[in-house]
Amino acid sequence: MLSPRIDLLPGTLEMLVLQTLAIGPQHGYGIARRIQSASREVLHVEEGSLYPALYRMDKRGWLRSEWGPSEANRRARFYRLTPSGKRALERQARDWERMAEAIGLVMKPQG
C-alpha cells in the first residue's frame, strides 16, 4: 500500500524542482509529474506553489525558459537548469543532507 501524500517541507520545493530539471528540460506540468512519480506518489506539487517557485528561480538566474510544444502538442513553457542553478542545487543538496543527518540523530532513541 502506498503512503498517503504529504506536504513538502518549507524550502524543499526549489531543491526538488532543480533536481528534476538536472535530468533535462521540462514544462511545469511535467516537473510536477516527475516529482510525484519519483516520490512514488507521496509528494504532490500544487500549481499554486510550483509556478511562483519557477518564477523566483528564473529571476535568480537558476533557470531559463522558452516556449515549445508539449507532448500533447500544446504550447508550453519549458524550463532548463543554468550553471548557476546547478550550483544552487549542489548547495541545497549538501544542506539537505546535513539537515537530514541532524534530524536522524535527534530522532534516534538515546540508550
Contacts in CASP RR format, 6 or more apart in sequence:
PFRMAT RR
TARGET T0000
AUTHOR 0000-0000-0000
METHOD contacts of the structure
MODEL  1
MLSPRIDLLPGTLEMLVLQTLAIGPQHGYGIARRIQSASREVLHVEEGSL
YPALYRMDKRGWLRSEWGPSEANRRARFYRLTPSGKRALERQARDWERMA
EAIGLVMKPQG
2 40 0 8 1.000
2 41 0 8 1.000
2 42 0 8 1.000
3 40 0 8 1.000
3 42 0 8 1.000
4 42 0 8 1.000
5 41 0 8 1.000
5 42 0 8 1.000
5 43 0 8 1.000
5 44 0 8 1.000
6 42 0 8 1.000
6 43 0 8 1.000
8 16 0 8 1.000
8 43 0 8 1.000
8 45 0 8 1.000
8 49 0 8 1.000
12 96 0 8 1.000
13 45 0 8 1.000
13 49 0 8 1.000
13 50 0 8 1.000
13 53 0 8 1.000
14 53 0 8 1.000
14 56 0 8 1.000
14 57 0 8 1.000
14 88 0 8 1.000
14 92 0 8 1.000
15 89 0 8 1.000
15 92 0 8 1.000
15 93 0 8 1.000
15 96 0 8 1.000
16 35 0 8 1.000
16 43 0 8 1.000
16 45 0 8 1.000
17 31 0 8 1.000
17 35 0 8 1.000
17 50 0 8 1.000
17 53 0 8 1.000
17 54 0 8 1.000
17 57 0 8 1.000
18 57 0 8 1.000
18 62 0 8 1.000
18 81 0 8 1.000
18 85 0 8 1.000
18 86 0 8 1.000
18 88 0 8 1.000
18 89 0 8 1.000
18 92 0 8 1.000
19 89 0 8 1.000
19 93 0 8 1.000
20 26 0 8 1.000
20 31 0 8 1.000
20 34 0 8 1.000
20 35 0 8 1.000
20 38 0 8 1.000
21 31 0 8 1.000
21 63 0 8 1.000
21 79 0 8 1.000
21 80 0 8 1.000
21 81 0 8 1.000
22 81 0 8 1.000
22 86 0 8 1.000
22 89 0 8 1.000
23 34 0 8 1.000
24 80 0 8 1.000
24 81 0 8 1.000
25 78 0 8 1.000
25 79 0 8 1.000
25 80 0 8 1.000
26 34 0 8 1.000
26 78 0 8 1.000
26 79 0 8 1.000
27 70 0 8 1.000
27 76 0 8 1.000
27 77 0 8 1.000
27 78 0 8 1.000
27 79 0 8 1.000
28 50 0 8 1.000
28 51 0 8 1.000
28 54 0 8 1.000
28 76 0 8 1.000
28 77 0 8 1.000
28 79 0 8 1.000
29 70 0 8 1.000
29 76 0 8 1.000
31 45 0 8 1.000
31 50 0 8 1.000
31 54 0 8 1.000
31 79 0 8 1.000
32 44 0 8 1.000
32 45 0 8 1.000
32 47 0 8 1.000
32 50 0 8 1.000
35 43 0 8 1.000
35 45 0 8 1.000
36 43 0 8 1.000
36 44 0 8 1.000
36 45 0 8 1.000
54 63 0 8 1.000
54 65 0 8 1.000
54 79 0 8 1.000
57 63 0 8 1.000
57 85 0 8 1.000
58 64 0 8 1.000
58 65 0 8 1.000
58 79 0 8 1.000
60 84 0 8 1.000
60 85 0 8 1.000
60 88 0 8 1.000
61 82 0 8 1.000
61 84 0 8 1.000
61 85 0 8 1.000
62 81 0 8 1.000
62 82 0 8 1.000
62 84 0 8 1.000
62 85 0 8 1.000
62 88 0 8 1.000
63 79 0 8 1.000
63 80 0 8 1.000
63 81 0 8 1.000
63 82 0 8 1.000
63 85 0 8 1.000
64 79 0 8 1.000
64 80 0 8 1.000
64 82 0 8 1.000
65 77 0 8 1.000
65 78 0 8 1.000
65 79 0 8 1.000
65 80 0 8 1.000
66 77 0 8 1.000
66 78 0 8 1.000
67 75 0 8 1.000
67 76 0 8 1.000
67 77 0 8 1.000
67 78 0 8 1.000
68 75 0 8 1.000
68 76 0 8 1.000
68 77 0 8 1.000
68 78 0 8 1.000
69 75 0 8 1.000
69 76 0 8 1.000
70 76 0 8 1.000
81 89 0 8 1.000
END
